[in-house]
Amino acid sequence: MMHDETPLLTVRGPWGVPVQIAPSFLFLGLLFIGFSPDLNGLIFFGLIVLAIFLHEFGHAWGCLVQGQPVRRVVLWGGGGFCEQQRTATARETELIVIMGPLVNLALWAMSSLAASWMVNLATPPLGDLWWDIEFWLFTFAQINIVLFVLNLVPVQPLDGGRLFHLGLLRLVRPEIAVRVAGAVGLCLAVLWVPGMIFAYITWGYALLFMPPIALHWHMMRGRAAF
């Protein structure tokens, strides 16, 4: 499991939050760059890392602004996660969870606007470098909108799954919320594999992340507590 990996490296991130690099994240980088062993592949992976890093610090900000200490931010093979030092309330958790996708949405908007401005400039001052920067800004925008959409899929432990469960808690009893979230998540988890195969065939990208089918099954049966 992602929480059980011994970190290869720990550094201090924004607000003094420890950032840990898990072995599976290094494996993901080597795997990714192996498919595109050139400068463009390295830059592309670097942009993915930046988008994930900022996403997780969106969660960290959501914690800190509400007085919730953050134990660590971890980058691993399935993406990243932000770990709190103590349990937050449901209302606090809503802000913590939504801030990650909102950061990606904001990065998509800013990168898209910057790329469009560069395209529309009549006389680019840096020649070919100008168009290279524009291309990578547009690519960064695409990465962030994909992360935004992907993270809102209502499966555990993605942000969408957690937000879906939190939203249900506002409408129904906790035991019903868990069962409904589990049933929806189970259907999507089963469809995840053909969906990833389609994404790989269509766009050439694959994820190491797989929604836990067993967890959703136990949720649907009312055997998992949150």
C-alpha positions in Angstrom: 0.0 0.0 0.0 1.1 3.6 -0.6 1.2 4.4 3.1 3.6 1.5 3.8 6.4 2.6 1.5 9.6 3.7 3.1 10.4 7.1 1.5 13.6 7.5 -0.5 13.8 11.2 0.2 12.3 13.7 2.5 12.5 17.5 2.0 10.8 20.5 3.4 8.0 21.9 1.2 5.9 25.1 1.5 4.8 26.1 5.0 7.5 23.6 6.3 5.4 20.6 5.4 7.6 17.5 4.9 7.5 16.1 1.3 8.4 12.5 0.9 9.3 10.7 -2.4 8.2 7.0 -2.4 10.1 4.3 -4.3 7.0 3.7 -6.6 7.2 7.4 -7.7 10.7 6.9 -8.8 9.7 3.7 -10.6 6.9 5.7 -12.3 9.4 8.3 -13.5 11.8 5.7 -14.9 8.9 3.9 -16.6 7.5 7.0 -18.1 10.9 8.4 -19.3 11.7 5.0 -20.6 8.8 5.3 -23.1 10.1 8.7 -24.2 13.8 8.9 -23.5 14.5 12.4 -24.6 14.3 16.0 -23.3 10.6 16.3 -24.2 9.8 13.2 -22.2 11.7 14.6 -19.2 10.0 17.9 -19.4 6.6 16.3 -19.7 7.1 14.2 -16.7 8.4 17.2 -14.8 5.2 19.1 -15.6 3.2 16.1 -14.3 5.2 16.1 -11.1 4.6 19.9 -10.7 0.9 19.5 -11.2 0.6 16.7 -8.6 2.8 18.5 -6.2 0.7 21.7 -6.4 -2.5 19.6 -6.2 -1.4 18.0 -2.9 -0.4 21.4 -1.5 -3.9 22.6 -2.3 -5.0 19.9 0.2 -2.3 21.0 2.6 -3.5 24.6 2.4 -7.0 23.5 3.1 -5.7 21.8 6.2 -3.6 24.6 7.5 -6.1 27.4 6.9 -8.5 25.6 9.2 -5.8 24.9 11.9 -5.3 21.3 10.9 -1.6 20.3 11.1 -0.2 18.4 8.1 2.0 15.4 8.9 3.4 15.0 5.3 2.8 15.1 1.6 3.8 12.0 -0.3 4.5 11.5 -4.0 4.0 7.9 -5.0 3.4 5.7 -8.0 -0.3 6.4 -8.1 0.0 10.2 -7.7 0.2 11.7 -4.3 -1.6 12.2 -1.0 -1.6 14.7 1.9 -1.7 13.2 5.4 -3.1 15.1 8.4 -1.9 14.8 12.0 -5.5 14.5 13.3 -8.9 13.7 12.1 -10.9 16.6 10.7 -14.7 17.1 10.9 -16.8 16.4 7.8 -17.2 20.1 7.1 -13.4 20.7 7.4 -12.8 17.8 5.2 -14.9 19.2 2.4 -12.6 22.2 2.0 -9.5 20.1 2.4 -10.6 17.7 -0.3 -11.9 20.2 -2.9 -8.8 22.4 -2.7 -6.7 19.8 -4.6 -8.9 19.8 -7.8 -9.5 23.5 -7.5 -5.8 24.1 -7.7 -5.6 22.0 -10.9 -8.5 24.0 -12.4 -6.8 27.3 -11.6 -3.5 26.1 -13.1 -5.4 25.0 -16.2 -7.1 28.4 -16.6 -3.8 30.4 -16.0 -1.8 28.2 -18.3 -4.4 28.3 -21.0 -4.7 32.1 -20.8 -0.9 32.5 -20.9 -0.5 30.2 -23.9 -3.3 32.0 -25.8 -1.7 35.4 -25.1 1.6 34.1 -26.5 0.0 32.7 -29.6 -1.8 36.0 -30.3 1.3 38.2 -29.8 2.2 39.6 -33.2 5.9 39.7 -32.8 7.3 37.0 -30.4 10.5 38.4 -28.8 12.3 35.1 -28.2 11.9 33.4 -31.6 11.5 29.6 -31.5 11.9 29.5 -27.7 8.8 31.6 -27.5 6.8 28.9 -29.3 8.4 26.1 -27.2 7.2 27.9 -24.0 3.8 28.3 -25.5 3.6 24.6 -26.3 4.6 23.6 -22.8 2.2 26.0 -21.2 -0.6 24.5 -23.3 0.6 21.0 -22.3 0.6 22.0 -18.7 -2.9 23.2 -19.0 -4.0 19.9 -20.5 -2.3 17.9 -17.7 -4.1 20.0 -15.1 -7.5 19.7 -16.7 -7.0 15.9 -16.9 -6.1 15.7 -13.3 -9.1 17.9 -12.4 -11.5 15.6 -14.2 -9.8 12.4 -13.1 -9.8 13.4 -9.4 -13.5 14.1 -9.5 -14.4 10.5 -10.5 -16.5 9.3 -7.5 -14.3 6.4 -6.4 -12.2 5.9 -3.3 -9.6 7.2 -2.5 -9.8 9.9 -5.2 -11.1 13.3 -4.2 -14.3 12.7 -6.2 -15.1 9.6 -4.1 -14.5 11.5 -0.9 -16.6 14.5 -2.0 -19.4 12.2 -3.2 -19.5 10.5 0.2 -19.3 13.8 2.1 -22.2 15.2 -0.1 -24.3 12.1 0.7 -23.7 12.7 4.4 -25.5 16.0 4.1 -28.6 14.2 2.7 -28.9 10.8 4.2 -27.8 8.8 7.3 -24.1 7.8 7.5 -24.8 4.1 6.9 -26.8 4.8 3.8 -24.2 7.3 2.6 -21.5 4.6 2.8 -23.6 2.0 1.0 -24.5 4.3 -1.9 -20.9 5.6 -2.2 -19.7 2.0 -2.2 -22.2 0.9 -4.9 -21.4 3.7 -7.2 -17.6 3.3 -6.6 -17.8 -0.4 -7.2 -19.4 0.0 -10.6 -16.8 2.6 -11.6 -13.9 0.5 -10.2 -15.0 -2.5 -12.3 -15.1 -0.2 -15.4 -11.7 1.4 -14.5 -9.7 -1.3 -16.2 -11.4 -1.2 -19.7 -11.3 2.6 -19.3 -7.6 2.7 -18.8 -7.0 0.3 -21.7 -9.0 2.6 -23.9 -7.0 5.6 -22.6 -3.7 3.8 -23.3 -4.8 2.8 -26.8 -6.2 6.3 -27.6 -3.6 8.6 -25.9 -0.8 6.3 -25.0 -1.0 7.0 -21.3 -1.6 4.6 -18.4 -2.0 5.0 -14.6 -0.5 2.8 -11.9 -3.6 3.7 -9.8 -6.4 1.2 -9.5 -9.5 1.8 -7.4 -9.9 -0.8 -4.6 -12.7 -3.1 -5.6 -12.8 -4.9 -2.3 -13.1 -1.6 -0.3 -16.1 -0.5 -2.4 -17.7 -3.9 -2.0 -17.3 -3.7 1.8 -18.7 -0.1 1.7 -21.7 -1.3 -0.3 -22.3 -4.1 2.2 -22.0 -1.6 5.1 -18.8 -3.2 6.4 -16.5 -0.2 6.0 -16.5 2.7 8.3 -15.5 6.3 7.6 
